[in-house]
Amino acid sequence: MNNAWLKVCIFVLGCFALAACQKPTVTQQTDSQGLAKVENTGMAAAKADPSVNFSQFNDVVIADIDFSHLQIVQPTDSSPRYGAFTLEEKDKAQMRDAYREQVGSELGKGGWQVVDANAAKRAGTLVIFTEMLRLQPNAPREQSERFTQSARDKTFTKGAGSMTLESSVIDAGTGKTVAVFGDTLLDTEVWGQNDPVANRAAVERAFSSWGLKIRDTLRALRGSH
């Protein structure tokens, strides 16, 4: 390897090392709510109160995900075999369960104790309220049988779609919002069958990714004091 290539390799490796070392950091300029931008979170938007000592929090309450402001962007396929994509109550219940499980698992890995709603007013506890604001599936649902025998009747998509989430983090002891996070989560662009099993797995992956981002950001905030 000549010196020119060696220098290029060292430069590239240095860039990767620098990117890997970047951690979420809170800026000092605050908005009207007293929240400042948090950089290097991997989220589209993240804000936190720079005056709050996040190391005081050990417990987390995960509130049920809220669908009251959800906008569903319908897939472009208008074939008569498909109906409008909607979330029924049983779908929402399954998504709430998946959300609590996946986000709770990731926060637990970060050292937080996930507690029930009875602790929602206890000092040293954070409450995470999350809204699903937008859901854009890549394919509609079958109107009739979702599992079909013929391969030509099955729908395959490149990824399941995307969802936009926004989480408010509340200090349970004071009722004050201490952080707000928002992002659009994209499913992988791997071709797969559009069926309930695959779609459920995609939702779980998205919630796990969201939990990981919240975990890493809160952990960085915790260590900033």
C-alpha positions in Angstrom: 0.0 0.0 0.0 1.5 3.3 -1.0 1.6 6.4 1.2 -1.3 8.1 -0.7 -3.6 5.2 -0.1 -2.5 4.9 3.5 -3.4 8.6 4.1 -6.8 8.1 2.5 -7.5 5.0 4.7 -6.4 6.9 7.9 -8.6 9.8 6.9 -11.7 7.6 6.3 -11.2 5.6 9.5 -10.8 8.9 11.4 -14.1 10.2 10.0 -15.9 7.0 11.1 -14.3 7.2 14.5 -15.4 10.9 14.9 -19.0 10.0 13.9 -19.1 7.1 16.3 -17.9 9.4 19.1 -20.5 12.0 18.6 -23.0 12.0 21.4 -26.3 13.9 22.0 -25.5 17.3 23.3 -27.9 20.1 24.6 -27.5 23.6 23.2 -28.1 26.5 25.5 -30.6 28.6 23.5 -34.1 27.8 24.7 -37.5 28.3 23.2 -40.7 29.7 24.9 -41.1 26.4 26.8 -37.6 26.5 28.2 -36.5 23.7 25.9 -33.2 23.7 23.9 -32.3 21.7 20.9 -30.5 18.4 21.4 -28.0 17.6 18.7 -26.7 14.2 17.4 -29.7 12.2 18.6 -30.5 10.6 15.2 -34.0 12.0 15.5 -35.6 14.7 13.3 -36.3 16.8 16.3 -35.2 16.6 19.9 -35.4 19.2 22.7 -34.7 19.1 26.4 -34.6 21.5 29.4 -30.9 22.3 29.9 -31.6 23.2 33.6 -32.9 19.8 34.5 -30.6 17.2 36.1 -31.7 14.0 34.4 -29.5 11.9 36.7 -32.3 12.3 39.3 -34.6 10.1 37.3 -34.5 6.3 37.8 -38.0 5.2 37.0 -40.0 5.5 33.8 -43.8 5.2 33.2 -44.6 4.4 29.5 -48.1 5.8 28.8 -50.3 4.2 26.2 -49.5 5.4 22.7 -52.1 7.9 21.5 -53.8 7.7 18.1 -56.2 10.7 18.5 -54.3 12.9 16.0 -53.3 10.2 13.6 -53.3 10.8 9.9 -53.2 7.7 7.6 -51.8 8.3 4.2 -53.5 5.8 1.9 -51.3 3.7 -0.5 -51.6 4.5 -4.1 -52.9 1.2 -5.3 -56.6 1.6 -5.9 -57.5 -1.9 -7.0 -61.0 -3.0 -6.1 -59.6 -5.9 -4.1 -58.4 -3.4 -1.5 -60.3 -1.2 0.9 -59.2 2.0 2.6 -56.4 1.4 5.2 -57.8 1.9 8.7 -56.8 1.0 12.2 -59.5 -0.9 14.0 -59.6 -0.9 17.8 -58.0 -4.4 17.9 -55.2 -3.1 15.7 -54.6 -0.1 18.1 -54.6 -2.5 21.1 -52.0 -4.7 19.5 -49.9 -1.6 18.7 -50.2 -0.3 22.2 -48.9 -3.7 23.6 -46.1 -3.8 21.1 -45.1 -0.2 21.9 -45.0 -0.8 25.6 -43.0 -4.0 25.2 -40.5 -2.7 22.7 -39.9 0.7 24.2 -39.9 -0.7 27.7 -37.3 -3.3 26.7 -34.9 -0.7 25.3 -35.3 1.6 28.3 -34.6 -1.3 30.6 -31.4 -2.0 28.8 -30.4 1.6 29.5 -30.8 1.2 33.3 -34.3 2.6 33.8 -36.8 0.8 35.9 -40.1 0.7 34.0 -42.9 1.1 36.5 -46.7 1.2 36.2 -49.0 4.3 36.1 -49.3 4.3 39.9 -45.9 6.0 39.9 -47.0 8.7 37.5 -46.8 11.5 40.2 -43.8 10.3 42.1 -40.6 12.3 42.2 -37.6 10.7 40.4 -39.9 9.3 37.7 -40.3 10.2 34.0 -43.5 9.7 32.1 -43.3 9.2 28.4 -46.3 10.2 26.4 -46.1 9.3 22.7 -48.5 10.2 19.8 -48.5 8.5 16.5 -49.1 11.4 14.1 -48.7 9.9 10.7 -48.9 6.3 9.3 -48.0 5.6 5.6 -48.2 2.0 4.7 -46.6 0.9 1.4 -49.6 -1.4 0.6 -53.3 -1.5 1.4 -55.0 -4.4 3.2 -56.9 -7.2 1.4 -60.6 -6.7 1.7 -61.2 -10.5 1.9 -58.9 -13.3 3.1 -55.5 -11.9 4.1 -53.7 -15.2 3.6 -54.1 -16.4 0.1 -53.0 -19.7 -1.4 -52.0 -18.4 -4.8 -48.7 -16.5 -5.1 -50.1 -14.2 -7.7 -52.8 -13.1 -5.2 -50.2 -12.1 -2.6 -48.9 -8.5 -2.2 -45.1 -7.9 -1.9 -43.7 -4.5 -0.9 -40.3 -2.9 -0.5 -40.6 -2.2 3.2 -43.8 -1.9 5.2 -43.9 1.9 5.1 -43.3 4.6 7.7 -44.7 6.1 10.9 -44.2 9.5 12.5 -44.0 9.6 16.3 -43.7 12.4 18.9 -42.9 11.8 22.5 -43.2 14.2 25.4 -41.1 13.4 28.5 -42.7 14.6 31.7 -41.2 15.0 35.2 -43.8 13.1 37.2 -43.0 15.0 40.4 -43.6 18.5 38.9 -45.8 17.7 35.8 -43.3 19.7 33.7 -42.3 18.8 30.2 -38.5 18.2 30.3 -38.0 16.9 26.8 -39.7 16.4 23.5 -38.7 14.0 20.7 -40.0 13.5 17.2 -39.0 11.5 14.2 -40.3 9.5 11.2 -39.3 5.8 11.3 -38.9 4.0 8.0 -39.1 0.3 7.7 -36.2 -1.5 5.9 -36.3 -1.5 2.1 -36.3 -5.3 1.9 -38.9 -6.9 -0.3 -41.4 -9.0 1.7 -45.0 -10.2 1.8 -47.7 -7.8 2.9 -49.5 -9.8 5.6 -50.4 -9.5 9.3 -47.4 -11.4 10.5 -44.9 -9.3 8.5 -46.6 -6.1 9.3 -46.6 -6.8 13.0 -42.9 -7.5 12.9 -42.3 -4.2 11.1 -44.3 -2.3 13.8 -42.2 -4.0 16.5 -39.0 -3.0 14.7 -40.1 0.6 14.4 -41.1 0.8 18.1 -37.8 -0.9 19.1 -35.9 1.7 17.1 -37.8 4.5 18.7 -37.1 3.0 22.2 -33.4 2.8 21.3 -33.3 6.5 20.3 -35.1 7.6 23.4 -32.9 5.4 25.6 -29.6 6.7 24.1 -30.8 10.4 24.3 -32.0 10.1 27.9 -28.8 8.3 28.8 -26.7 11.1 27.3 -28.9 13.7 29.1 -28.4 11.8 32.3 -24.6 12.0 32.0 -24.5 15.7 31.1 -24.8 16.8 34.7 
